[in-house]
Amino acid sequence: MRIEKFSVGILGTNCYLVINEETKEMVIIDPGGYSKRLADYIKEEGFKPAAVLLTHGHFDHIMGIDGVLSDYQVPVYVHEEDADAMTDARLNQSKTYTKGYTFGDARYLKDKESLELAGFSFEVIHTPGHTKGGCCYYIPSENVLFSGDTLFQNSVGRTDFENSSTSDLVRSIRERLFVLPDETHVYPGHSGETMIGHEKAHNPYV
C-alpha cells in the first residue's frame, strides 16, 4: 500500500490517495477540492480510481467530488447518518463559506460494513460527534486508519456545529478508536499523522 496526501480546498483538508502499487488501482478519501496538481498527478501516474470515500459530509471534505467524477465514473460513499449534510448546503457549512454545494448521488454506508476496493478491505467505523454520520475507515491488514475530523494529532474534531456532540465524539474515540492496536497509523482530515497509542497516552481532549 502507498498513501499520498494532498492539501485541498480553502481549509487545507487532507485528501488521501490509497494506492495499490501492483494494480495501480486507488481510492480517493475526502476530496475537499480537485486541484490541477491532484488531477495531473493521478493521470501522470496512471492510477485507476475505484471509489471516493467520505469520512463525513462537511463542505471541506466533499467539494471536489464533481471534479473527480468529471474524470472518473466511480461510486461515492458516505455514512447514512450524513445523508442530510450531503444534500443541505447549510448543514454542510458550504453556504457559510462558499456559494453552496450539495451532492445527492452518494451511496450510503452502515457501521461495521466492509468495502473491498483496490485490493484492500476498508472497514467502516461509525464515529458520531463531529457530525451525526462521521465515520473512519480502518484497513486491518495495513494497520491504517483514516479518521477524518474525529481524531487529530493531539486534538479532536470541533463539536460546535449543528448535529455535533462533544459527548458523542469522546465516546466514539474511546470506545471505537482506542480499542484498535496502539501501532495503528492514523491519517486525519487536517494536520499531521499520528498513532493510536500516542493519542491514548497524550491526547488532552479524551
N, CA, C and O of each residue as an XYZ file, in Angstrom:
824
protein
N       0.834     -1.201      0.000
C       0.000      0.000      0.000
C       0.869      1.250      0.000
O       1.876      1.330      0.703
N       0.460      2.207     -0.793
C       1.117      3.513     -0.814
C       0.053      4.574     -0.556
O      -1.032      4.521     -1.134
N       0.359      5.527      0.300
C      -0.585      6.594      0.638
C       0.034      7.936      0.291
O       1.139      8.253      0.732
N      -0.677      8.714     -0.492
C      -0.245     10.061     -0.844
C      -1.252     11.057     -0.283
O      -2.460     10.820     -0.318
N      -0.743     12.177      0.234
C      -1.610     13.197      0.831
C      -1.522     14.493      0.047
O      -0.436     14.950     -0.309
N      -2.701     15.088     -0.222
C      -2.776     16.388     -0.871
C      -3.602     17.319      0.004
O      -4.660     16.936      0.504
N      -3.118     18.535      0.186
C      -3.875     19.554      0.906
C      -4.775     20.264     -0.104
O      -4.290     20.863     -1.065
N      -6.089     20.193      0.121
C      -7.031     20.690     -0.885
C      -8.073     21.623     -0.265
O      -8.338     21.581      0.937
N      -8.659     22.471     -1.129
C      -9.755     23.331     -0.702
C      -9.321     24.500      0.151
O      -8.144     24.643      0.481
N     -10.282     25.338      0.505
C      -9.978     26.592      1.205
C      -9.555     26.381      2.656
O      -8.992     27.289      3.267
N      -9.816     25.203      3.216
C      -9.404     24.929      4.593
C      -8.222     23.969      4.664
O      -7.858     23.511      5.747
N      -7.627     23.664      3.522
C      -6.457     22.788      3.517
C      -6.737     21.398      4.051
O      -5.969     20.868      4.855
N      -7.825     20.812      3.610
C      -8.198     19.470      4.051
C      -7.232     18.424      3.486
O      -6.756     18.552      2.357
N      -6.954     17.405      4.273
C      -6.120     16.299      3.797
C      -6.945     15.364      2.925
O      -7.870     14.707      3.403
N      -6.605     15.311      1.652
C      -7.197     14.351      0.726
C      -6.162     13.249      0.521
O      -5.011     13.526      0.184
N      -6.575     11.998      0.727
C      -5.639     10.887      0.639
C      -5.912     10.025     -0.590
O      -7.060      9.776     -0.956
N      -4.838      9.583     -1.207
C      -4.905      8.586     -2.267
C      -4.351      7.289     -1.690
O      -3.194      7.231     -1.275
N      -5.173      6.260     -1.668
C      -4.763      4.956     -1.155
C      -4.512      4.071     -2.370
O      -5.448      3.701     -3.079
N      -3.261      3.737     -2.603
C      -2.836      3.184     -3.884
C      -2.348      1.747     -3.747
O      -1.562      1.420     -2.858
N      -2.830      0.906     -4.641
C      -2.304     -0.442     -4.787
C      -1.230     -0.381     -5.868
O      -1.538     -0.251     -7.053
N       0.006     -0.474     -5.461
C       1.105     -0.277     -6.411
C       1.218     -1.400     -7.442
O       1.808     -1.203     -8.504
N       0.665     -2.564     -7.145
C       0.725     -3.671     -8.091
C      -0.262     -3.491     -9.243
O       0.055     -3.787    -10.395
N      -1.468     -2.999     -8.920
C      -2.520     -2.891     -9.932
C      -2.756     -1.472    -10.421
O      -3.419     -1.264    -11.437
N      -2.210     -0.481     -9.691
C      -2.428      0.943     -9.981
C      -3.840      1.401     -9.613
O      -4.198      2.555     -9.850
N      -4.641      0.504     -9.033
C      -5.957      0.914     -8.557
C      -5.786      1.768     -7.308
O      -4.795      1.639     -6.590
N      -6.746      2.632     -7.056
C      -6.633      3.507     -5.896
C      -8.002      3.968     -5.425
O      -8.995      3.880     -6.146
N      -8.025      4.462     -4.193
C      -9.223      5.026     -3.588
C      -8.902      6.459     -3.174
O      -7.821      6.735     -2.653
N      -9.844      7.363     -3.406
C      -9.681      8.760     -3.023
C     -10.509      9.013     -1.769
O     -11.713      8.761     -1.752
N      -9.863      9.508     -0.728
C     -10.558      9.789      0.527
C     -10.637     11.291      0.756
O      -9.620     11.985      0.774
N     -11.861     11.784      0.930
C     -12.146     13.190      1.258
C     -11.600     14.200      0.248
O     -10.724     14.992      0.594
N     -12.094     14.191     -0.984
C     -11.674     15.204     -1.960
C     -12.394     16.538     -1.708
O     -13.393     16.850     -2.357
N     -11.875     17.301     -0.767
C     -12.452     18.606     -0.475
C     -12.198     19.616     -1.568
O     -12.768     20.707     -1.556
N     -11.356     19.266     -2.500
C     -11.070     20.053     -3.695
C     -10.438     19.124     -4.702
O      -9.971     18.039     -4.355
N     -10.423     19.556     -5.963
C      -9.809     18.729     -7.008
C      -8.922     19.640     -7.836
O      -9.280     20.073     -8.931
N      -7.762     19.913     -7.280
C      -6.833     20.852     -7.902
C      -6.208     20.255     -9.158
O      -6.219     19.041     -9.361
N      -5.669     21.123     -9.983
C      -4.979     20.668    -11.190
C      -3.794     19.772    -10.810
O      -3.512     18.781    -11.483
N      -3.115     20.132     -9.734
C      -1.969     19.337     -9.277
C      -2.405     17.918     -8.928
O      -1.733     16.952     -9.289
N      -3.521     17.794     -8.231
C      -4.024     16.477     -7.858
C      -4.482     15.701     -9.092
O      -4.139     14.531     -9.262
N      -5.255     16.357     -9.943
C      -5.757     15.698    -11.151
C      -4.615     15.240    -12.045
O      -4.629     14.122    -12.560
N      -3.623     16.111    -12.226
C      -2.486     15.771    -13.088
C      -1.681     14.614    -12.512
O      -1.201     13.756    -13.252
N      -1.537     14.593    -11.199
C      -0.761     13.532    -10.553
C      -1.400     12.164    -10.803
O      -0.712     11.198    -11.135
N      -2.706     12.096    -10.641
C      -3.408     10.825    -10.855
C      -3.228     10.351    -12.293
O      -2.968      9.174    -12.545
N      -3.370     11.284    -13.229
C      -3.250     10.918    -14.643
C      -1.818     10.552    -15.023
O      -1.587      9.570    -15.728
N      -0.880     11.333    -14.561
C       0.521     11.084    -14.922
C       1.035      9.759    -14.369
O       1.862      9.096    -14.995
N       0.544      9.381    -13.196
C       0.974      8.130    -12.583
C       0.216      6.926    -13.144
O       0.568      5.778    -12.875
N      -0.820      7.204    -13.921
C      -1.605      6.119    -14.491
C      -2.473      5.378    -13.497
O      -2.794      4.207    -13.702
N      -2.859      6.052    -12.415
C      -3.696      5.413    -11.408
C      -5.132      5.250    -11.911
O      -5.608      5.995    -12.768
N      -5.795      4.253    -11.347
C      -7.169      3.939    -11.748
C      -8.083      4.036    -10.519
O      -8.206      3.069     -9.767
N      -8.724      5.193    -10.308
C      -9.611      5.346     -9.155
C     -10.743      4.327     -9.170
O     -11.355      4.066    -10.205
N     -11.008      3.756     -7.991
C     -12.081      2.774     -7.849
C     -13.273      3.329     -7.093
O     -14.394      2.852     -7.270
N     -13.047      4.336     -6.246
C     -14.131      4.884     -5.444
C     -13.666      6.147     -4.729
O     -12.471      6.412     -4.599
N     -14.649      6.915     -4.271
C     -14.415      8.042     -3.369
C     -15.040      7.675     -2.025
O     -16.215      7.312     -1.963
N     -14.257      7.769     -0.953
C     -14.757      7.538      0.399
C     -14.768      8.859      1.153
O     -13.784      9.598      1.145
N     -15.883      9.148      1.800
C     -16.025     10.373      2.580
C     -16.122     10.028      4.060
O     -16.890      9.150      4.453
N     -15.339     10.726      4.875
C     -15.423     10.494      6.315
C     -16.623     11.202      6.922
O     -17.108     10.806      7.982
N     -17.106     12.248      6.258
C     -18.330     12.935      6.678
C     -18.728     13.924      5.590
O     -18.045     14.049      4.574
N     -19.843     14.628      5.811
C     -20.416     15.434      4.747
C     -20.120     16.911      4.764
O     -20.757     17.651      4.014
N     -19.188     17.392      5.578
C     -18.873     18.823      5.579
C     -18.225     19.250      4.270
O     -17.507     18.484      3.626
N     -18.501     20.503      3.894
C     -18.110     21.009      2.578
C     -16.624     20.847      2.277
O     -16.248     20.571      1.137
N     -15.784     21.015      3.280
C     -14.339     20.989      3.026
C     -13.811     19.576      2.780
O     -12.616     19.382      2.554
N     -14.711     18.595      2.827
C     -14.322     17.223      2.513
C     -15.018     16.693      1.261
O     -14.732     15.580      0.819
N     -15.926     17.476      0.691
C     -16.740     16.949     -0.417
C     -16.719     17.797     -1.689
O     -17.196     17.340     -2.728
N     -16.185     19.014     -1.639
C     -16.384     19.932     -2.762
C     -15.582     19.594     -4.017
O     -15.751     20.243     -5.049
N     -14.719     18.596     -3.941
C     -14.006     18.168     -5.137
C     -14.656     16.986     -5.843
O     -14.130     16.495     -6.842
N     -15.803     16.522     -5.330
C     -16.438     15.330     -5.903
C     -16.756     15.510     -7.381
O     -16.450     14.638     -8.194
N     -17.366     16.633     -7.730
C     -17.758     16.830     -9.130
C     -16.554     16.794    -10.060
O     -16.635     16.270    -11.171
N     -15.441     17.349     -9.604
C     -14.227     17.314    -10.407
C     -13.736     15.902    -10.630
O     -13.381     15.528    -11.747
N     -13.716     15.113     -9.560
C     -13.288     13.715     -9.677
C     -14.193     12.968    -10.649
O     -13.714     12.241    -11.519
N     -15.504     13.152    -10.497
C     -16.453     12.413    -11.326
C     -16.448     12.869    -12.777
O     -16.884     12.132    -13.661
N     -15.963     14.072    -13.027
C     -15.846     14.508    -14.418
C     -14.743     13.747    -15.148
O     -14.755     13.651    -16.375
N     -13.792     13.207    -14.389
C     -12.698     12.429    -14.981
C     -12.883     10.920    -14.821
O     -12.430     10.137    -15.656
N     -13.560     10.519    -13.731
C     -13.684      9.087    -13.441
C     -15.089      8.789    -12.924
O     -15.547      9.416    -11.969
N     -15.761      7.848    -13.546
C     -17.096      7.458    -13.102
C     -16.981      6.389    -12.023
O     -16.968      5.192    -12.309
N     -16.898      6.846    -10.780
C     -16.715      5.935     -9.654
C     -17.782      6.206     -8.597
O     -18.319      7.312     -8.536
N     -18.094      5.222     -7.770
C     -19.069      5.448     -6.696
C     -18.500      6.322     -5.586
O     -17.293      6.340     -5.343
N     -19.392      7.044     -4.919
C     -19.036      7.906     -3.790
C     -19.765      7.375     -2.564
O     -20.984      7.201     -2.588
N     -19.024      7.119     -1.496
C     -19.595      6.527     -0.293
C     -19.518      7.490      0.897
O     -18.538      8.215      1.068
N     -20.579      7.477      1.716
C     -20.610      8.244      2.958
C     -21.539      7.511      3.925
O     -22.416      6.767      3.487
N     -21.365      7.706      5.217
C     -22.248      7.045      6.181
C     -23.667      7.579      6.051
O     -23.875      8.765      5.792
N     -24.634      6.699      6.231
C     -26.042      7.046      6.026
C     -26.522      8.189      6.923
O     -27.435      8.921      6.540
N     -25.933      8.355      8.096
C     -26.370      9.411      9.003
C     -25.964     10.806      8.530
O     -26.420     11.801      9.094
N     -25.123     10.894      7.516
C     -24.761     12.202      6.959
C     -25.439     12.468      5.616
O     -25.002     13.332      4.856
N     -26.498     11.730      5.330
C     -27.243     11.957      4.091
C     -27.793     13.380      4.035
O     -27.787     14.014      2.980
N     -28.267     13.876      5.177
C     -28.825     15.235      5.188
C     -27.745     16.284      4.948
O     -27.995     17.278      4.266
N     -26.559     16.081      5.491
C     -25.474     17.047      5.292
C     -25.043     17.088      3.829
O     -24.688     18.148      3.313
N     -25.073     15.953      3.171
C     -24.661     15.908      1.775
C     -25.583     16.716      0.871
O     -25.155     17.211     -0.172
N     -26.830     16.852      1.260
C     -27.821     17.482      0.395
C     -28.349     18.805      0.931
O     -29.301     19.359      0.380
N     -27.745     19.319      1.997
C     -28.176     20.580      2.600
C     -26.952     21.492      2.754
O     -26.074     21.233      3.578
N     -26.907     22.557      1.954
C     -25.741     23.450      1.943
C     -25.560     24.183      3.264
O     -24.455     24.624      3.579
N     -26.620     24.317      4.035
C     -26.487     24.950      5.342
C     -25.848     23.988      6.330
O     -24.940     24.367      7.069
N     -26.315     22.750      6.348
C     -25.773     21.769      7.282
C     -24.325     21.423      6.980
O     -23.541     21.194      7.902
N     -23.958     21.380      5.708
C     -22.569     21.018      5.395
C     -21.628     22.213      5.413
O     -20.449     22.087      5.080
N     -22.152     23.380      5.805
C     -21.372     24.608      6.002
C     -20.933     25.296      4.706
O     -20.301     26.351      4.760
N     -21.250     24.726      3.556
C     -20.799     25.352      2.308
C     -21.485     26.687      2.053
O     -20.927     27.565      1.395
N     -22.693     26.832      2.574
C     -23.415     28.093      2.388
C     -22.776     29.213      3.192
O     -22.930     30.387      2.853
N     -22.070     28.867      4.241
C     -21.382     29.861      5.074
C     -20.091     30.331      4.428
O     -19.766     31.518      4.472
N     -19.352     29.403      3.826
C     -18.018     29.706      3.307
C     -17.964     29.909      1.803
O     -17.029     30.524      1.292
N     -18.971     29.391      1.083
C     -18.985     29.484     -0.383
C     -20.402     29.802     -0.840
O     -21.260     30.157     -0.032
N     -20.637     29.673     -2.123
C     -21.990     29.884     -2.670
C     -22.906     28.706     -2.376
O     -24.109     28.775     -2.628
N     -22.356     27.654     -1.857
C     -23.151     26.471     -1.526
C     -22.824     25.290     -2.418
O     -22.601     25.448     -3.619
N     -22.796     24.093     -1.820
C     -22.524     22.881     -2.585
C     -23.270     21.716     -1.961
O     -23.304     21.565     -0.739
N     -23.867     20.894     -2.815
C     -24.507     19.665     -2.363
C     -24.186     18.541     -3.348
O     -23.801     18.783     -4.492
N     -24.354     17.325     -2.879
C     -24.152     16.155     -3.738
C     -25.167     15.097     -3.330
O     -25.183     14.647     -2.185
N     -26.008     14.707     -4.268
C     -27.126     13.827     -3.926
C     -27.023     12.398     -4.404
O     -27.981     11.638     -4.259
N     -25.897     12.003     -4.968
C     -25.794     10.664     -5.553
C     -24.849      9.733     -4.800
O     -24.318      8.786     -5.381
N     -24.636      9.995     -3.515
C     -23.747      9.128     -2.740
C     -24.424      7.803     -2.411
O     -25.649      7.706     -2.346
N     -23.601      6.801     -2.208
C     -24.075      5.517     -1.713
C     -23.859      5.508     -0.203
O     -22.804      5.916      0.284
N     -24.859      5.044      0.527
C     -24.823      5.188      1.978
C     -24.352      3.916      2.684
O     -24.767      2.802      2.363
N     -23.475      4.132      3.651
C     -22.843      3.050      4.390
C     -23.430      2.886      5.784
O     -24.015      3.816      6.339
N     -23.267      1.698      6.338
C     -23.659      1.413      7.710
C     -22.423      1.064      8.538
O     -21.391      0.666      7.998
N     -22.542      1.214      9.829
C     -21.460      0.855     10.739
C     -21.074     -0.611     10.555
O     -21.938     -1.469     10.370
N     -19.791     -0.889     10.605
C     -19.211     -2.231     10.506
C     -19.287     -2.823      9.109
O     -18.906     -3.976      8.905
N     -19.771     -2.052      8.147
C     -19.764     -2.524      6.771
C     -18.319     -2.602      6.287
O     -17.465     -1.848      6.753
N     -18.048     -3.501      5.364
C     -16.712     -3.647      4.804
C     -16.759     -3.462      3.295
O     -17.610     -4.040      2.619
N     -15.848     -2.657      2.770
C     -15.765     -2.394      1.339
C     -14.472     -2.970      0.791
O     -13.389     -2.689      1.304
N     -14.588     -3.769     -0.245
C     -13.411     -4.327     -0.912
C     -13.099     -3.439     -2.113
O     -13.803     -3.474     -3.122
N     -12.035     -2.643     -1.992
C     -11.708     -1.661     -3.019
C     -10.208     -1.658     -3.283
O      -9.410     -1.645     -2.346
N      -9.829     -1.671     -4.537
C      -8.416     -1.580     -4.948
C      -7.537     -2.636     -4.288
O      -6.341     -2.424     -4.093
N      -8.134     -3.769     -3.949
C      -7.361     -4.843     -3.331
C      -7.224     -4.742     -1.830
O      -6.478     -5.511     -1.224
N      -7.936     -3.798     -1.211
C      -7.877     -3.612      0.232
C      -9.285     -3.702      0.829
O     -10.277     -3.438      0.149
N      -9.354     -4.074      2.091
C     -10.621     -4.145      2.805
C     -10.735     -2.954      3.754
O      -9.979     -2.836      4.718
N     -11.692     -2.077      3.464
C     -11.929     -0.884      4.280
C     -13.110     -1.157      5.219
O     -14.233     -1.373      4.763
N     -12.853     -1.145      6.518
C     -13.914     -1.348      7.496
C     -14.473      0.008      7.936
O     -13.720      0.925      8.265
N     -15.795      0.118      7.937
C     -16.465      1.359      8.306
C     -16.686      1.386      9.819
O     -17.336      0.501     10.375
N     -16.143      2.399     10.470
C     -16.339      2.588     11.914
C     -17.118      3.883     12.110
O     -16.582      4.970     11.898
N     -18.378      3.769     12.514
C     -19.207      4.963     12.734
C     -18.729      5.680     13.988
O     -18.697      5.098     15.071
N     -18.357      6.946     13.835
C     -17.837      7.732     14.966
C     -18.570      9.070     15.043
O     -17.979     10.108     14.747
N     -19.843      9.066     15.435
C     -20.591     10.322     15.530
C     -19.978     11.264     16.560
O     -19.313     10.831     17.502
N     -20.210     12.533     16.367
C     -19.705     13.559     17.281
C     -19.433     14.843     16.538
O     -20.061     15.865     16.810
N     -18.497     14.803     15.594
C     -18.251     15.970     14.737
C     -19.456     16.191     13.830
O     -19.909     17.321     13.652
N     -19.966     15.118     13.265
C     -21.260     15.108     12.580
C     -21.982     13.832     13.005
O     -21.383     12.949     13.620
N     -23.267     13.739     12.677
C     -24.030     12.542     13.028
C     -23.481     11.303     12.329
O     -23.450     10.212     12.897
N     -23.051     11.495     11.094
C     -22.599     10.366     10.297
C     -21.101     10.298     10.108
O     -20.622      9.651      9.177
N     -20.360     10.952     10.971
C     -18.914     10.859     10.868
C     -18.466      9.402     10.967
O     -18.983      8.640     11.784
N     -17.512      9.026     10.138
C     -17.009      7.655     10.219
C     -15.525      7.639      9.897
O     -14.985      8.583      9.320
N     -14.882      6.552     10.278
C     -13.476      6.339      9.978
C     -13.361      5.074      9.138
O     -14.232      4.205      9.179
N     -12.286      4.985      8.386
C     -12.046      3.805      7.555
C     -10.771      3.117      8.031
O      -9.689      3.702      8.039
N     -10.932      1.876      8.422
C      -9.836      1.101      9.004
C      -9.453     -0.030      8.057
O     -10.311     -0.768      7.572
N      -8.158     -0.155      7.801
C      -7.635     -1.234      6.972
C      -6.778     -2.127      7.864
O      -5.594     -1.850      8.055
N      -7.359     -3.198      8.416
C      -6.641     -4.024      9.400
C      -5.326     -4.581      8.879
O      -4.340     -4.617      9.615
N      -5.293     -5.015      7.632
C      -4.093     -5.650      7.092
C      -2.896     -4.711      7.040
O      -1.747     -5.151      6.998
N      -3.184     -3.399      7.045
C      -2.117     -2.402      6.942
C      -1.925     -1.599      8.233
O      -1.030     -0.757      8.310
N      -2.762     -1.857      9.247
C      -2.724     -1.074     10.485
C      -2.864      0.421     10.193
O      -2.092      1.239     10.694
N      -3.851      0.757      9.385
C      -4.063      2.133      8.942
C      -5.503      2.555      9.232
O      -6.441      1.789      9.010
N      -5.666      3.782      9.731
C      -6.982      4.354      9.999
C      -7.058      5.754      9.392
O      -6.178      6.584      9.621
N      -8.104      6.009      8.626
C      -8.384      7.352      8.118
C      -9.488      7.927      8.996
O     -10.635      7.483      8.939
N      -9.128      8.925      9.812
C     -10.001      9.345     10.910
C     -10.835     10.588     10.623
O     -11.610     11.013     11.480
N     -10.694     11.182      9.440
C     -11.494     12.362      9.131
C     -11.317     13.450     10.170
O     -10.195     13.761     10.571
N     -12.435     14.031     10.608
C     -12.378     15.080     11.631
C     -12.819     14.566     12.999
O     -13.286     15.333     13.841
N     -12.666     13.266     13.207
C     -12.951     12.695     14.524
C     -11.745     12.830     15.434
O     -11.838     13.402     16.519
N     -10.617     12.306     14.992
C      -9.400     12.301     15.809
C      -8.252     12.938     15.046
O      -7.955     12.562     13.912
N      -7.608     13.915     15.692
C      -6.445     14.588     15.119
C      -5.207     14.270     15.963
O      -5.292     13.615     17.002
N      -4.072     14.746     15.492
C      -2.843     14.647     16.265
C      -2.961     15.550     17.488
O      -2.980     16.774     17.362
N      -3.040     14.940     18.677
C      -3.170     15.670     19.942
C      -4.413     16.552     20.002
O      -4.429     17.544     20.732
N      -5.442     16.210     19.255
C      -6.657     17.021     19.256
C      -7.826     16.177     18.760
O      -7.673     14.995     18.451
N      -9.004     16.815     18.690
C     -10.214     16.147     18.202
C     -11.003     17.139     17.351
O     -10.687     18.328     17.306
N     -12.024     16.634     16.685
C     -12.834     17.486     15.829
C     -13.722     18.445     16.600
O     -14.049     18.219     17.765
N     -14.106     19.527     15.921
C     -14.991     20.524     16.535
C     -16.379     19.930     16.780
O     -16.839     19.046     16.056
N     -17.031     20.447     17.829
C     -18.382     19.982     18.139
C     -19.325     21.158     18.390
O     -20.293     21.044     19.142
N     -19.026     22.282     17.752
C     -19.889     23.461     17.916
C     -20.794     23.668     16.709
O     -21.328     24.760     16.519
N     -20.972     22.638     15.894
C     -21.863     22.714     14.750
C     -23.219     22.097     15.092
O     -23.360     21.357     16.066
N     -24.213     22.424     14.258
C     -25.486     21.727     14.358
C     -25.240     20.245     14.090
O     -24.467     19.891     13.200
N     -25.900     19.380     14.861
C     -25.750     17.928     14.761
C     -24.408     17.420     15.272
O     -24.037     16.275     15.014
N     -23.666     18.280     16.009
C     -22.432     17.838     16.659
C     -22.702     17.545     18.125
O     -23.680     18.028     18.695
N     -21.827     16.747     18.732
C     -21.981     16.422     20.150
C     -20.623     16.072     20.740
O     -19.960     15.139     20.286
N     -20.216     16.826     21.754
C     -18.939     16.553     22.410
C     -18.942     15.195     23.083
O     -17.972     14.446     22.967
N     -20.021     14.867     23.787
C     -20.077     13.581     24.487
C     -20.034     12.415     23.499
O     -19.383     11.401     23.751
N     -20.734     12.569     22.376
C     -20.706     11.505     21.359
C     -19.308     11.345     20.775
O     -18.847     10.228     20.541
N     -18.636     12.475     20.542
C     -17.301     12.421     19.953
C     -16.320     11.708     20.880
O     -15.576     10.828     20.448
N     -16.321     12.088     22.140
C     -15.408     11.468     23.110
C     -15.705      9.978     23.240
O     -14.790      9.157     23.309
N     -16.993      9.636     23.274
C     -17.372      8.220     23.365
C     -16.924      7.454     22.127
O     -16.442      6.326     22.230
N     -17.082      8.063     20.962
C     -16.665      7.412     19.715
C     -15.175      7.101     19.733
O     -14.751      6.003     19.371
N     -14.385      8.087     20.163
C     -12.932      7.899     20.173
C     -12.525      6.840     21.193
O     -11.723      5.954     20.896
N     -13.079      6.938     22.386
C     -12.696      5.997     23.437
C     -13.146      4.568     23.133
O     -12.391      3.616     23.327
N     -14.390      4.427     22.652
C     -14.978      3.099     22.517
C     -14.777      2.473     21.138
O     -14.845      1.251     21.002
N     -14.528      3.298     20.107
C     -14.430      2.751     18.751
C     -13.014      2.818     18.181
O     -12.623      1.965     17.383
N     -12.243      3.832     18.590
C     -10.899      4.008     18.026
C      -9.793      3.559     18.974
O      -8.819      2.945     18.538
N      -9.930      3.854     20.256
C      -8.874      3.495     21.202
C      -8.829      1.999     21.500
O      -7.967      1.552     22.256
N      -9.739      1.220     20.922
C      -9.678     -0.229     21.070
C      -8.839     -0.848     19.940
O      -8.555     -2.046     19.956
N      -8.450     -0.028     18.969
C      -7.607     -0.507     17.884
C      -6.170     -0.670     18.392
O      -5.814     -0.080     19.412
N      -5.344     -1.454     17.703
C      -3.961     -1.637     18.147
C      -3.209     -0.316     18.275
O      -3.407      0.598     17.474
N      -2.351     -0.221     19.280
C      -1.585      1.002     19.515
C      -0.756      1.401     18.309
O      -0.515      2.589     18.092
N      -0.315      0.432     17.521
C       0.552      0.721     16.375
C      -0.232      1.160     15.136
O       0.354      1.358     14.071
N      -1.554      1.313     15.269
C      -2.355      1.769     14.135
C      -1.957      3.184     13.748
O      -1.959      4.089     14.583
N      -1.618      3.368     12.484
C      -1.209      4.676     11.953
C      -2.468      5.456     11.577
O      -3.298      4.964     10.812
N      -2.610      6.660     12.108
C      -3.815      7.462     11.921
C      -3.550      8.598     10.934
O      -2.616      9.382     11.098
N      -4.399      8.664      9.902
C      -4.333      9.726      8.899
C      -5.580     10.603      9.057
O      -6.659     10.214      8.609
N      -5.453     11.775      9.684
C      -6.620     12.618      9.974
C      -6.977     13.566      8.831
O      -6.240     13.700      7.854
N      -8.128     14.219      8.982
C      -8.629     15.123      7.951
C      -7.889     16.447      7.878
O      -7.978     17.153      6.874
N      -7.165     16.788      8.925
C      -6.363     18.010      8.955
C      -5.121     17.730      9.800
O      -5.124     16.823     10.633
N      -4.070     18.503      9.584
C      -2.826     18.392     10.341
C      -2.102     17.089     10.009
O      -2.392     16.440      9.004
N      -1.147     16.717     10.878
C      -0.267     15.604     10.561
C      -0.742     14.259     11.069
O      -1.732     14.164     11.795
N      -0.012     13.207     10.671
C      -0.366     11.854     11.065
C      -0.012     11.610     12.531
O       0.746     12.359     13.148
N      -0.593     10.530     13.063
C      -0.309     10.161     14.443
C      -0.514      8.659     14.598
O      -0.710      7.948     13.612
N      -0.468      8.179     15.833
C      -0.665      6.751     16.121
C      -1.716      6.627     17.222
O      -1.851      7.513     18.065
N      -2.449      5.530     17.205
C      -3.458      5.314     18.243
C      -2.804      5.286     19.625
O      -3.323      5.885     20.567
N      -1.688      4.607     19.750
C      -1.018      4.533     21.051
C      -0.613      5.895     21.580
O      -0.743      6.172     22.772
N      -0.120      6.747     20.686
C       0.266      8.103     21.086
C      -0.944      8.884     21.576
O      -0.872      9.577     22.591
N      -2.058      8.773     20.856
C      -3.244      9.547     21.241
C      -3.840      9.050     22.552
O      -4.332      9.850     23.347
N      -3.802      7.758     22.784
C      -4.298      7.221     24.059
C      -3.488      7.792     25.223
O      -4.034      8.043     26.297
N      -2.214      7.993     25.014
C      -1.338      8.453     26.095
C      -1.292      9.954     26.236
O      -1.064     10.460     27.335
N      -1.507     10.699     25.131
C      -1.201     12.124     25.163
C      -2.332     13.069     24.715
O      -2.204     14.282     24.879
N      -3.420     12.551     24.161
C      -4.472     13.458     23.677
C      -5.200     14.067     24.875
O      -5.824     13.336     25.643
N      -5.132     15.408     25.053
C      -5.705     16.043     26.244
C      -7.224     16.158     26.222
O      -7.834     16.506     27.233
N      -7.841     15.868     25.071
C      -9.286     16.075     24.947
C     -10.100     14.817     25.243
O     -11.324     14.871     25.357
N      -9.418     13.705     25.363
C     -10.140     12.442     25.525
C      -9.771     11.784     26.863
O     -10.277     10.709     27.183
